[in-house]
Amino acid sequence: CETNDPTFAFTYEQAVKRDRFSPDQRYRAFVRNVLRDFGNQAAIFALDYFYQSEKSVTQFSRGIAYAPAWSPVIDRIALVSNESGNDEIWAINRDGSDPRQLTQDTFGWWDKHPSWSPDGRQIVFWSNRSGERQLWIMDADGRNPHMLALPGGENWDPVWFKSTELARYTFDE
């Protein structure tokens, strides 16, 4: 997101930060590099502010995981992983159970930067499926993906604005 408007930039930045928190703000999803058998790998973790502890969420065998976005209505995190070969959108429970690949292609497209709708029924993301970075939307289970705008410009890093409440905790990322 590029803009010269400092108010918009601040609002966008806060929405991105808020996307990483669970609905009750007890947990925050974040990315950390972990050492696996084949080297360093980016993985998603959840920080529990109540118990001041953190736990690994993703345990992919080959792929990295990044760009977490917490559902505003359930304990589920959308993320990007290349576990299946391409950058795809996945969803997983906070405890690491039930990882599901939501987007899938064989053409090497990139699907990135997921953000849940306020009711948790849809996920917006960007993809280069059209040859340009464009905003796409799909149902939360990965069905019905479609482009939000006509090709002819580049759009990326969407965030679905869900709350005027700032994140309870501050952090640098």
C-alpha positions as CSV (number, residue, x, y, z in Angstrom):
1,C,0.0,0.0,0.0
2,E,1.5,3.3,-1.1
3,T,0.1,6.7,-0.2
4,N,1.3,10.1,0.8
5,D,-1.7,10.6,3.2
6,P,-0.3,9.9,6.7
7,T,-3.8,9.3,8.2
8,F,-4.5,6.6,5.6
9,A,-1.1,5.1,6.1
10,F,-1.6,5.0,9.9
11,T,-5.1,3.5,9.5
12,Y,-3.8,0.8,7.0
13,E,-0.9,-0.1,9.3
14,Q,-3.2,-0.5,12.3
15,A,-5.6,-2.7,10.3
16,V,-2.7,-4.9,9.3
17,K,-1.6,-5.2,12.9
18,R,-5.1,-5.9,14.1
19,D,-5.5,-8.7,11.5
20,R,-2.8,-10.7,13.4
21,F,-4.8,-10.8,16.6
22,S,-7.5,-13.3,17.7
23,P,-11.0,-11.8,18.1
24,D,-10.5,-11.4,21.9
25,Q,-6.9,-10.1,21.4
26,R,-5.5,-12.8,23.8
27,Y,-3.4,-14.2,21.0
28,R,-1.2,-12.7,18.2
29,A,0.0,-14.6,15.2
30,F,3.5,-13.9,14.1
31,V,6.3,-15.3,11.9
32,R,9.6,-16.7,13.2
33,N,12.4,-18.6,11.6
34,V,12.9,-22.0,13.0
35,L,15.6,-24.6,12.4
36,R,14.4,-27.7,10.6
37,D,16.3,-30.7,9.3
38,F,16.8,-28.9,6.0
39,G,17.7,-25.4,7.3
40,N,15.9,-22.3,8.5
41,Q,12.2,-22.1,7.7
42,A,9.7,-19.3,8.4
43,A,6.8,-20.6,10.5
44,I,3.7,-19.1,12.2
45,F,3.6,-18.9,16.0
46,A,0.8,-17.7,18.3
47,L,1.7,-15.6,21.3
48,D,-0.6,-16.0,24.3
49,Y,-0.6,-12.7,26.2
50,F,-2.5,-14.2,29.2
51,Y,0.1,-16.9,29.9
52,Q,3.0,-15.0,28.3
53,S,3.9,-18.1,26.2
54,E,4.1,-18.9,22.6
55,K,3.5,-22.0,20.5
56,S,4.2,-23.0,17.0
57,V,1.1,-23.2,14.8
58,T,2.5,-24.4,11.5
59,Q,4.6,-27.6,11.1
60,F,4.9,-27.9,7.4
61,S,7.4,-30.5,6.1
62,R,9.0,-28.5,3.3
63,G,7.3,-25.1,2.9
64,I,7.6,-21.8,4.7
65,A,4.6,-20.0,6.2
66,Y,4.0,-16.3,6.5
67,A,1.5,-13.4,6.4
68,P,-0.9,-14.6,9.1
69,A,-4.4,-13.2,9.4
70,W,-6.7,-14.2,12.3
71,S,-10.4,-14.9,11.6
72,P,-12.5,-12.3,13.5
73,V,-15.1,-14.9,14.5
74,I,-13.3,-18.2,15.0
75,D,-9.9,-19.5,16.2
76,R,-8.5,-20.0,12.7
77,I,-5.6,-18.3,10.9
78,A,-5.3,-17.7,7.2
79,L,-1.7,-17.6,6.0
80,V,0.5,-18.0,2.9
81,S,2.7,-21.2,2.4
82,N,4.6,-22.7,-0.4
83,E,4.2,-26.2,1.1
84,S,2.6,-27.4,-2.1
85,G,5.1,-25.8,-4.4
86,N,3.6,-22.3,-5.0
87,D,2.6,-19.5,-2.7
88,E,-0.9,-20.5,-1.8
89,I,-3.5,-19.4,0.8
90,W,-4.0,-21.9,3.7
91,A,-6.1,-21.9,6.8
92,I,-5.2,-23.6,10.1
93,N,-6.5,-23.8,13.7
94,R,-4.5,-21.9,16.4
95,D,-3.4,-25.3,17.8
96,G,-2.0,-26.3,14.5
97,S,-4.7,-28.8,13.6
98,D,-6.7,-29.0,10.4
99,P,-4.4,-27.3,7.9
100,R,-6.2,-26.8,4.7
101,Q,-5.0,-25.4,1.4
102,L,-7.6,-22.9,0.1
103,T,-6.1,-21.9,-3.2
104,Q,-4.5,-24.3,-5.7
105,D,-2.9,-23.9,-9.1
106,T,-0.3,-25.6,-11.3
107,F,0.8,-22.5,-13.2
108,G,3.1,-20.9,-10.6
109,W,0.7,-18.1,-9.6
110,W,1.2,-16.3,-6.4
111,D,-1.6,-16.0,-3.9
112,K,-0.7,-13.7,-1.0
113,H,-1.7,-11.5,1.9
114,P,-5.0,-13.0,3.1
115,S,-7.5,-11.0,5.2
116,W,-10.8,-12.2,6.5
117,S,-14.1,-10.4,6.1
118,P,-15.7,-9.0,9.3
119,D,-18.2,-11.9,9.4
120,G,-15.5,-14.6,8.7
121,R,-17.2,-15.9,5.6
122,Q,-14.8,-14.6,2.9
123,I,-11.1,-14.0,2.5
124,V,-9.6,-11.3,0.3
125,F,-6.1,-11.7,-1.1
126,W,-3.9,-10.7,-4.1
127,S,-2.9,-12.9,-6.9
128,N,-1.0,-12.6,-10.2
129,R,-3.4,-15.0,-12.0
130,S,-4.3,-12.3,-14.5
131,G,-0.7,-11.4,-15.3
132,E,-0.9,-8.5,-12.9
133,R,-1.2,-8.3,-9.1
134,Q,-5.0,-8.1,-8.6
135,L,-7.3,-8.4,-5.6
136,W,-9.3,-11.6,-5.4
137,I,-12.0,-12.8,-3.0
138,M,-13.1,-16.3,-2.1
139,D,-15.3,-18.1,0.4
140,A,-13.6,-19.0,3.7
141,D,-13.4,-22.6,2.5
142,G,-11.6,-21.6,-0.7
143,R,-14.6,-21.9,-3.0
144,N,-15.8,-19.3,-5.5
145,P,-12.6,-17.3,-6.1
146,H,-13.1,-14.3,-8.3
147,M,-11.3,-11.1,-9.1
148,L,-12.6,-7.9,-7.5
149,A,-11.7,-5.5,-10.3
150,L,-11.0,-5.6,-14.0
151,P,-7.3,-6.1,-15.0
152,G,-5.5,-3.0,-16.0
153,G,-3.6,-1.9,-12.9
154,E,-1.7,-3.4,-10.1
155,N,-3.3,-3.9,-6.7
156,W,-1.9,-5.8,-3.7
157,D,-1.8,-6.3,0.1
158,P,-5.5,-5.9,0.8
159,V,-6.7,-5.6,4.4
160,W,-10.4,-6.0,5.3
161,F,-11.1,-3.2,7.9
162,K,-13.0,-4.9,10.7
163,S,-12.6,-2.7,13.8
164,T,-12.0,0.9,14.9
165,E,-10.4,-0.5,18.0
166,L,-6.6,-0.4,18.0
167,A,-4.7,-3.5,18.9
168,R,-4.6,-3.9,22.7
169,Y,-0.8,-4.7,22.6
170,T,1.8,-2.9,20.7
171,F,4.6,-4.6,18.8
172,D,7.2,-3.9,16.1
173,E,7.1,-5.9,12.9
